[in-house]
Amino acid sequence: MIPARLFLALWILFVLLGGPAWADHGGPLASAPMSPLVTALLAGSLAFVAVLLLGIIWRLMTGSRRDDE
């Protein structure tokens, strides 16, 4: 019962205090310096590289599970 009350209290707090961010500037800072296509390609390529690195790290950490006899 206590976790439910805590969750409800935090939810109410976030709903009441939610609003625009203080760093949400207008004017020239609001527009991105790159086109949306370039931004999407950059984000996609960074995500792809991150997955590749995670795969390499996973492969190095687990090693070979074969019994060499």
C-alpha positions as CSV (number, residue, x, y, z in Angstrom):
1,M,0.0,0.0,0.0
2,I,2.9,2.4,0.8
3,P,4.5,2.1,-2.7
4,A,1.1,2.8,-4.3
5,R,0.7,6.0,-2.2
6,L,4.3,7.0,-2.9
7,F,3.7,6.5,-6.6
8,L,0.5,8.5,-6.5
9,A,2.2,11.3,-4.6
10,L,5.1,11.5,-7.1
11,W,2.7,11.4,-10.0
12,I,0.6,14.3,-8.6
13,L,3.9,16.2,-8.0
14,F,5.1,15.7,-11.5
15,V,1.7,16.6,-13.0
16,L,1.4,19.8,-11.0
17,L,5.0,20.9,-11.5
18,G,5.2,19.9,-15.2
19,G,5.5,22.9,-17.5
20,P,7.7,24.3,-20.2
21,A,11.4,23.9,-19.6
22,W,13.3,27.0,-18.4
23,A,15.9,26.4,-21.1
24,D,13.3,26.3,-23.9
25,H,14.5,29.4,-25.7
26,G,12.7,31.1,-28.6
27,G,14.2,32.8,-31.7
28,P,17.3,31.5,-33.4
29,L,18.1,28.9,-30.7
30,A,14.7,27.2,-31.3
31,S,15.6,26.1,-34.8
32,A,18.0,23.3,-35.4
33,P,21.2,24.3,-37.3
34,M,20.9,21.2,-39.5
35,S,18.1,19.9,-41.7
36,P,15.9,17.2,-40.2
37,L,17.2,14.6,-42.7
38,V,20.8,15.2,-41.6
39,T,19.8,15.0,-38.0
40,A,17.9,11.8,-38.6
41,L,20.8,10.2,-40.5
42,L,23.3,11.3,-37.8
43,A,21.1,9.9,-35.0
44,G,20.5,6.6,-36.9
45,S,24.2,6.1,-37.6
46,L,25.2,6.8,-34.0
47,A,22.6,4.3,-32.8
48,F,23.9,1.7,-35.3
49,V,27.5,2.3,-34.1
50,A,26.4,2.0,-30.5
51,V,24.7,-1.4,-31.2
52,L,27.8,-2.6,-33.0
53,L,30.0,-1.6,-30.1
54,L,27.7,-3.4,-27.7
55,G,27.8,-6.5,-29.8
56,I,31.6,-6.5,-29.9
57,I,31.8,-5.9,-26.1
58,W,29.3,-8.7,-25.6
59,R,31.3,-11.1,-27.8
60,L,34.5,-10.3,-26.0
61,M,33.0,-10.6,-22.6
62,T,31.3,-13.9,-23.2
63,G,34.1,-15.5,-25.2
64,S,33.9,-18.9,-26.8
65,R,31.8,-21.5,-25.0
66,R,33.1,-24.5,-26.9
67,D,35.1,-27.2,-25.1
68,D,38.4,-27.5,-27.0
69,E,39.4,-31.1,-26.6
